[in-house]
Amino acid sequence: MEVPPTVRQRLLGARLRRLREAAGMTLDQAGQVIECTGSKISRIETGHRGIKPFELRHLLRAYGVTDEARIDAFVRAFREAKRRDWWDTGEYDELLSEAQYRDYLTLEADAAWIRNFESLLVPGLLQTEDYARAVIAAYRTEDSSDQIDALVKVRMARQEAVLRQPKHPVKLWAVLDEAVLRRPWGGRDVMRAQLRHLAEIGSTRGNNITIQVLPFKAGDHPAVDGSFVLLSYPEQIAPDIVWLEIGNGSLYLENTADVERYNLMFSHLTARALSPPASVEFIARAAEEL
């Protein structure tokens, strides 16, 4: 039985396909570059087959990629495409049974820059343990307390893995609608602690994490459809991706026009939101008002 490709393999394969198409080459023409069939190139592009480093280098040069640093980055990415992630050790299998969520965790873990607009909830990467428990319990109404505790453990592990990488910590830029601060998930004490946590992060994490608040007084804004996440990757290995959570599922947008629309939307949101220092003060006041 064939093992399905990882999301990394699919993303990198799709990136190769885009480069080939931009170069105006057919599958068979690409195959001639590394002396293989067009069918093999197709399987590489769908993530179902690997590629040797020297073959990848030949293909990239044939596609017009001349920057050696960028070629080296592609080779490193393909070598790591099969690696096991922090959630993929078996410990969380029952909790993370949804393939789409596993895909998102992979996309998030590989990102260099995460831009997130939230209309209702504190982003999962910035939640306290008690706040996360209150949120998870609210929508996982059929789960036992042990199952909820286990899901909270996953969320805390996710924060540790993504935000506290010693070598290359991801940059997170979060814009929060004021409504996020006003709904007391878990009660006033839990919410007050969450807001103080946000204020502390916003004032102490330097260039790693940026938090802005979009106050009610800002009036209308372009994100009428709600929350979204923009994921950007290093060294142009993969294009930006927009992630939308919809009901019990999720939607990934990779089309250039869609991504540009959400990039522009995020730019408008940051322009209308309070500055990061003013946002920290706003959050601290909201905590005291509870």
C-alpha positions as CSV (number, residue, x, y, z in Angstrom):
1,M,0.0,0.0,0.0
2,E,1.4,3.4,-1.1
3,V,2.1,5.8,1.8
4,P,0.3,9.1,1.0
5,P,2.6,12.1,0.6
6,T,3.1,14.5,3.5
7,V,1.8,18.0,3.1
8,R,5.4,19.2,2.8
9,Q,5.9,16.9,-0.2
10,R,2.7,18.2,-1.8
11,L,3.6,21.8,-1.3
12,L,7.2,21.4,-2.6
13,G,6.0,19.4,-5.6
14,A,3.4,22.1,-6.4
15,R,6.1,24.7,-6.2
16,L,8.2,22.7,-8.7
17,R,5.2,22.4,-11.0
18,R,4.7,26.2,-10.9
19,L,8.3,26.8,-11.8
20,R,8.1,24.3,-14.7
21,E,5.0,25.9,-16.0
22,A,6.5,29.4,-15.7
23,A,9.4,28.1,-17.7
24,G,7.0,26.9,-20.4
25,M,8.1,23.3,-20.2
26,T,6.0,20.2,-20.5
27,L,6.3,17.1,-18.3
28,D,8.2,15.3,-21.0
29,Q,10.5,18.1,-21.6
30,A,11.3,18.3,-17.9
31,G,11.8,14.6,-17.9
32,Q,14.5,14.9,-20.6
33,V,16.5,17.2,-18.3
34,I,17.1,14.4,-15.8
35,E,16.6,11.5,-18.2
36,C,13.3,10.2,-16.9
37,T,9.7,10.0,-18.1
38,G,7.1,12.7,-17.8
39,S,5.2,10.4,-15.6
40,K,8.0,10.5,-13.0
41,I,8.0,14.3,-13.1
42,S,4.3,14.3,-12.5
43,R,4.6,12.0,-9.5
44,I,7.4,14.2,-8.1
45,E,5.1,17.3,-8.5
46,T,2.2,15.6,-6.7
47,G,4.5,14.5,-3.8
48,H,4.2,10.8,-4.5
49,R,7.8,10.3,-5.5
50,G,11.1,11.8,-4.1
51,I,13.9,13.3,-6.1
52,K,17.7,13.0,-5.8
53,P,19.5,16.3,-4.9
54,F,21.5,16.3,-8.2
55,E,18.3,15.8,-10.2
56,L,16.6,18.6,-8.3
57,R,19.5,21.0,-9.0
58,H,19.4,20.2,-12.7
59,L,15.6,20.7,-12.9
60,L,15.7,24.0,-11.0
61,R,18.4,25.4,-13.3
62,A,16.4,24.2,-16.3
63,Y,13.5,26.1,-14.9
64,G,15.5,29.3,-14.7
65,V,16.5,29.3,-11.0
66,T,20.0,30.6,-10.9
67,D,20.4,31.7,-7.3
68,E,22.5,29.0,-5.7
69,A,21.3,29.9,-2.2
70,R,17.7,29.4,-3.4
71,I,18.6,26.1,-5.0
72,D,20.4,24.9,-1.8
73,A,17.2,25.9,0.2
74,F,15.1,23.7,-2.1
75,V,17.4,20.8,-1.7
76,R,17.3,21.1,2.1
77,A,13.5,21.4,2.1
78,F,13.1,18.2,0.0
79,R,15.5,16.4,2.3
80,E,13.3,17.3,5.3
81,A,10.0,16.7,3.6
82,K,9.4,13.3,5.2
83,R,10.5,14.3,8.7
84,R,8.2,13.5,11.6
85,D,6.7,16.5,13.4
86,W,6.2,17.1,17.2
87,W,2.5,15.9,16.9
88,D,3.4,12.9,14.7
89,T,5.0,10.6,17.3
90,G,1.8,8.6,18.0
91,E,1.1,10.3,21.3
92,Y,-1.6,12.6,19.7
93,D,-3.0,10.2,17.1
94,E,-6.5,9.9,18.6
95,L,-6.7,13.6,19.3
96,L,-5.5,14.7,15.9
97,S,-7.5,12.4,13.7
98,E,-8.6,15.1,11.3
99,A,-6.1,15.2,8.4
100,Q,-6.9,18.8,7.6
101,Y,-5.7,19.9,11.1
102,R,-2.6,17.9,10.8
103,D,-1.9,19.6,7.5
104,Y,-2.4,23.0,9.1
105,L,0.1,22.1,11.9
106,T,2.7,21.2,9.3
107,L,2.1,24.4,7.4
108,E,2.3,26.4,10.6
109,A,5.4,24.7,11.8
110,D,7.2,25.4,8.6
111,A,6.2,29.1,8.3
112,A,8.6,31.9,8.8
113,W,5.9,34.5,9.3
114,I,2.3,34.1,10.5
115,R,-0.2,36.9,10.1
116,N,-3.5,36.3,11.9
117,F,-6.7,38.3,12.2
118,E,-9.1,37.1,14.9
119,S,-12.6,38.4,15.3
120,L,-13.8,36.2,18.3
121,L,-11.0,34.3,20.0
122,V,-7.4,34.9,21.1
123,P,-5.1,33.1,18.6
124,G,-4.3,29.5,19.7
125,L,-0.6,30.4,19.8
126,L,-1.2,33.1,22.4
127,Q,-3.8,31.4,24.6
128,T,-3.2,30.6,28.3
129,E,-3.9,27.1,29.4
130,D,-7.1,28.0,31.3
131,Y,-8.4,30.1,28.4
132,A,-7.7,27.3,26.0
133,R,-9.5,24.8,28.2
134,A,-12.6,27.1,28.4
135,V,-12.6,27.5,24.6
136,I,-12.1,23.8,23.8
137,A,-14.8,22.8,26.4
138,A,-17.3,25.2,24.8
139,Y,-17.2,23.6,21.4
140,R,-16.2,20.0,22.3
141,T,-19.3,19.5,24.4
142,E,-19.3,15.7,24.0
143,D,-15.7,15.2,25.2
144,S,-14.8,14.1,28.7
145,S,-12.7,16.3,30.9
146,D,-9.7,14.0,30.3
147,Q,-10.1,14.5,26.5
148,I,-10.3,18.2,26.9
149,D,-7.2,18.3,29.1
150,A,-5.4,16.2,26.4
151,L,-6.4,18.7,23.7
152,V,-5.2,21.6,25.9
153,K,-1.8,19.7,26.2
154,V,-1.6,19.6,22.4
155,R,-2.2,23.4,22.2
156,M,0.5,24.1,24.7
157,A,2.9,21.8,22.9
158,R,2.1,23.6,19.7
159,Q,3.0,27.0,21.3
160,E,6.3,25.6,22.5
161,A,7.1,24.1,19.1
162,V,6.2,27.1,17.0
163,L,7.0,30.2,19.1
164,R,10.0,29.0,21.1
165,Q,12.2,27.5,18.4
166,P,15.7,28.3,19.6
167,K,17.3,28.9,16.1
168,H,14.5,30.3,14.0
169,P,11.4,31.3,16.0
170,V,8.5,32.2,13.8
171,K,7.4,35.8,13.6
172,L,3.7,36.2,14.6
173,W,1.7,39.3,13.8
174,A,-1.8,39.2,15.3
175,V,-4.6,41.7,14.9
176,L,-7.4,41.2,17.3
177,D,-10.9,42.7,17.0
178,E,-11.9,44.4,20.3
179,A,-14.6,41.7,20.6
180,V,-11.8,39.2,21.4
181,L,-11.0,41.1,24.5
182,R,-14.6,41.7,25.7
183,R,-16.0,38.2,25.8
184,P,-15.0,36.6,29.1
185,W,-14.3,33.0,28.1
186,G,-14.0,30.8,31.3
187,G,-15.2,33.7,33.5
188,R,-13.6,37.0,34.6
189,D,-10.6,35.6,36.4
190,V,-9.6,33.4,33.4
191,M,-10.1,36.2,31.0
192,R,-8.2,38.7,33.1
193,A,-5.3,36.3,33.3
194,Q,-5.4,35.8,29.5
195,L,-5.5,39.6,28.8
196,R,-2.5,40.2,31.1
197,H,-0.7,37.4,29.3
198,L,-1.3,39.1,26.0
199,A,-0.2,42.5,27.4
200,E,3.0,40.9,28.7
201,I,3.7,39.2,25.4
202,G,3.1,42.4,23.5
203,S,5.5,44.4,25.6
204,T,8.3,41.8,26.1
205,R,8.7,39.6,23.0
206,G,10.5,42.1,20.9
207,N,10.4,41.5,17.1
208,N,9.1,38.0,17.4
209,I,5.5,38.7,18.2
210,T,3.4,41.8,17.3
211,I,-0.1,42.3,18.7
212,Q,-2.5,45.0,17.6
213,V,-6.1,45.7,18.6
214,L,-8.8,46.8,16.2
215,P,-11.1,48.9,18.4
216,F,-14.8,49.2,17.9
217,K,-14.4,52.9,17.3
218,A,-12.4,52.1,14.2
219,G,-15.7,51.4,12.5
220,D,-16.0,49.3,9.4
221,H,-13.1,47.1,8.2
222,P,-12.5,44.7,5.2
223,A,-12.5,41.4,7.2
224,V,-16.2,41.0,7.2
225,D,-15.9,37.3,6.6
226,G,-14.1,36.8,9.9
227,S,-10.8,35.3,11.0
228,F,-8.0,34.2,8.7
229,V,-4.3,33.2,8.8
230,L,-1.7,34.1,6.3
231,L,1.3,31.8,6.3
232,S,4.6,32.9,4.6
233,Y,7.6,30.7,4.1
234,P,11.4,31.3,4.0
235,E,13.6,31.8,0.9
236,Q,10.6,31.5,-1.5
237,I,10.4,27.7,-1.1
238,A,6.7,27.9,-1.2
239,P,4.1,30.6,-1.9
240,D,2.0,32.3,0.8
241,I,-1.1,30.4,1.9
242,V,-4.3,31.6,3.4
243,W,-6.0,29.4,5.9
244,L,-9.7,29.8,6.8
245,E,-11.5,27.8,9.4
246,I,-15.1,27.0,8.2
247,G,-17.4,25.1,10.5
248,N,-16.0,21.6,11.1
249,G,-13.4,22.0,8.3
250,S,-10.9,24.4,6.8
251,L,-10.1,25.9,3.5
252,Y,-6.6,26.7,2.0
253,L,-6.3,29.4,-0.6
254,E,-3.1,29.3,-2.8
255,N,-4.4,31.2,-5.8
256,T,-2.2,34.3,-6.3
257,A,-5.2,36.7,-6.6
258,D,-6.8,35.3,-3.4
259,V,-3.5,35.5,-1.4
260,E,-3.0,39.1,-2.7
261,R,-6.5,40.0,-1.6
262,Y,-5.9,38.8,2.0
263,N,-2.4,40.4,2.1
264,L,-4.1,43.7,1.2
265,M,-6.8,43.1,3.7
266,F,-4.3,42.5,6.5
267,S,-2.5,45.7,5.5
268,H,-5.7,47.6,5.8
269,L,-6.4,46.0,9.2
270,T,-3.0,46.9,10.6
271,A,-3.4,50.5,9.4
272,R,-6.8,50.8,11.1
273,A,-5.7,49.1,14.3
274,L,-4.0,50.7,17.3
275,S,-0.2,50.8,17.2
276,P,1.5,47.9,19.1
277,P,2.3,50.1,22.2
278,A,-1.2,51.5,22.3
279,S,-2.6,48.0,21.9
280,V,-0.7,46.8,24.9
281,E,-2.1,49.7,26.9
282,F,-5.6,49.0,25.6
283,I,-5.4,45.3,26.6
284,A,-4.0,46.1,30.0
285,R,-7.0,48.5,30.6
286,A,-9.4,45.9,29.4
287,A,-8.0,43.4,32.0
288,E,-8.4,45.9,34.8
289,E,-12.0,46.7,33.7
290,L,-13.1,43.1,34.1
